Amino acid sequence: MTDKPDKDAEADQPAELPDRLSLDPRSPWFDQPILERGVGIRFNGQEKTNVEEYCVSEGWIKVAAGRSRDRYGNPMTLTLKGKVEPYLKDETAAED
């Protein structure tokens, strides 16, 4: 028996979702293992499916602005302020 925590057990079940998370792989807030588990966002009590990035402590989400792209080909985003509630989607549906 060792006093060190098992890294695999920690990776399988994070204690909670991060305060800030992004879908952009170039972002410092990108976290592939958490995104693979499926993260849902409730914004001001409504389910949002087009969220590019969120921050719970600052109370904002970034959503794509239609089909608009910047000069580098990245989607243009709008920042909306309000109550942000991230959650893990039902994992049993992903296993089927």
CORGI-V960953 format. One record per helix or strand of 2 or more residues. SS is the DSSP state (helix for helix, strand for strand). FROM is the first residue (numbers start at 1). LEN is the number of residues. If there is no record, write none. Layout:
# CORGI-V960953
{{SS & FROM & LEN} {SS & FROM & LEN}}
This chain:
# CORGI-V960953
{{helix & 7 & 6} {strand & 20 & 3} {helix & 32 & 6} {strand & 39 & 5} {strand & 46 & 3} {strand & 51 & 5} {strand & 60 & 10} {strand & 75 & 7} {strand & 84 & 5} {helix & 91 & 5}}
